[in-house]
Amino acid sequence: MCGVVAVLPDYDLDYGAIQPRELLAALPEVPAGGRAESGSLEPVLKQLASAADLYAAPGAWPALTSAADVAAEVRDRLTAVGQWVGEVEAGLDAGGSRLSDAELEAAQGRILMVRDLLWNLEQDRVGAAARIRALAGGSPITPRTALAYLALDSVLDSVDRLEVRGRDSAGVQVWVNLDEADQARVPASLRDRRDPEYRSGSVEFVRGGVTVVYKRASVIGALGDNVAYLRAQISSDVALHDLLALPSARISVLAHTRWASVGRISEANAHPVNNIADGHAGPVYATAVLNGDIDNHVDLRSAHALRPGTITTDAKLIPVMIAERIAEGADPVAATAACVREFDGSMAIVTQDDTNDGQLILAVKGSGQGLYVGLARGCFIVASEVYGLVALTDQYLRVDGSGGKTGTVLKLSRAGAGTLRAIERADENGQLLPVETEEIRTAEITTRDIARGGFAHYLEKEISEAPSSFRKTLRGRTAIDGDRLHIALGESSFPAHVREKFATGAIGNVIVIGQGT
């Protein structure tokens, strides 16, 4: 059970400049007079939804990241709205019985949506802007670098959530495409960081750019430790900041959190892995991450005379074999499909190579794995669970392994990233076909649903929230009778026709079915 994340931004969109003060003006004020009444929820909800749409625009990120003072004012305004909503809830607890059953349900639904939007703005937007500034390590934030650091932060944030899938090691790769002039301006210090085992901090100079990788392998540690380590490595890497500041820099980010099943736990075995074996990569450079297992990896290693030194993970086969196929003349999609046909097992793969401008190739085979392609504004975000992408978008395409021996193979292009026109799927003959609009789904969870917050474990969080959740479930459904409570269920909770069936004995048994989180 490993986790995969990737982000591919489109740098050619006209993102439009949004001024910092526009972001502040878009937020609702606490209703006049401070009255915390449920009837005021609807206008607050509408304004928050409009603000969330503005803050999600790519043009908002430079404003949020470069104007820390405005970001602080935004946070204060959001805090005030949150406190007001808390007062509305307290009012429902104190006098909610004055509302009809339907009115109470509507008010609770609006409160839920308001809190989701507040969380989105506070954590996924303002919080992300603060994390972006930290990743930049004090280097200036421009509209272009804001996009790069947003991609990095989104991937790290997602890996943090996916650590429940695996956490003995983690890695994040920054692939930077550059024009010819900027290739000559790459910081000299990066040229001394080549490592044939692709361990943390290592750099590869590839056709059309540079790759930099950061990894950590640690069996012992708390949830979040790996990502905190990777963030510290990135924020202190001045050479990376200089690289991302080059005018033509266009990045894609590929990351993985591992639960080792093949190969020992080490930085060299942490994904992403590349196709360098015996110190040589060949004419094509490729990297990959893997969920699942390649069951016949021992036989394939022998067949391809693969001697990767201390790298013992089965994932090493993927970039080696794909790069070989591309060097023989196959395009990346055909090369990936051909290799997947040779692999036995259930797997999800994301791979990159240096024959294109950062495009991602996805492959899923078997029933045990899947990938989700999030369609965010101006970028794709790929994750092995829906909860890995909802910070950026709730629109996604699910990729499963139902395509037989080849599984399902997709190509994501940078031009038009975040839209259907930039996704192509290979059919059984290798022909690339578009994805249809009706295949896009909407996520039913938000980052507030899945945030661990300040708790060390998700279970600890759920236990601490249980009393509050139970109390909200009972809100408006009990009434005081002297010193005792009795049930007071409205029509929507306990309809008259159901009451009648209980009274006549038509219903003799009730089955309660529960499902875990």
Sequence and secondary structure as in RCSB ss.txt:
>XXXX:A:sequence
MCGVVAVLPDYDLDYGAIQPRELLAALPEVPAGGRAESGSLEPVLKQLASAADLYAAPGAWPALTSAADVAAEVR
DRLTAVGQWVGEVEAGLDAGGSRLSDAELEAAQGRILMVRDLLWNLEQDRVGAAARIRALAGGSPITPRTALAYL
ALDSVLDSVDRLEVRGRDSAGVQVWVNLDEADQARVPASLRDRRDPEYRSGSVEFVRGGVTVVYKRASVIGALGD
NVAYLRAQISSDVALHDLLALPSARISVLAHTRWASVGRISEANAHPVNNIADGHAGPVYATAVLNGDIDNHVDL
RSAHALRPGTITTDAKLIPVMIAERIAEGADPVAATAACVREFDGSMAIVTQDDTNDGQLILAVKGSGQGLYVGL
ARGCFIVASEVYGLVALTDQYLRVDGSGGKTGTVLKLSRAGAGTLRAIERADENGQLLPVETEEIRTAEITTRDI
ARGGFAHYLEKEISEAPSSFRKTLRGRTAIDGDRLHIALGESSFPAHVREKFATGAIGNVIVIGQGT
>XXXX:A:secstr
  EEEEEEE TTS      HHHHHHTS    GGG   GGGHHHHHHHHHHHHHHHTSTTHHHHHHH HHHHHHHH
HHHHHHHHHHHHHHHHHHHHGGGS HHHHHHHHHHHHHHHHHHHIIIIIIIIHHHHHHHHTTT    HHHHHHHH
HHHHHHHHHHHHGGG  SEEEEEEEEE  HHHHTTS GGGGG   TT  TT EEEETTEEEEEEEEE SS  TTH
HHHHHHHHHHT HHHHHHHTSTT EEEEEEEEE  SSS SSTTTSSSEES BTTB  SS EEEEEEE  TTHHHH
HHHTT   TT   GGGHHHHHHHHHHHTT  HHHHHHHHHHH  S EEEEEEETTSSS EEEEEEEEEEEEEEEE
ETTEEEEESSGGGTTTT SEEEEEEE SGGG EEEEE STTTTSGGGEEEE TTS EEE  GGG EE S  HHHH
  TT SSHHHHHHHHHHHHHHHHHTTSEEEETTEEEE   TTTS HHHHHHHHHTS           
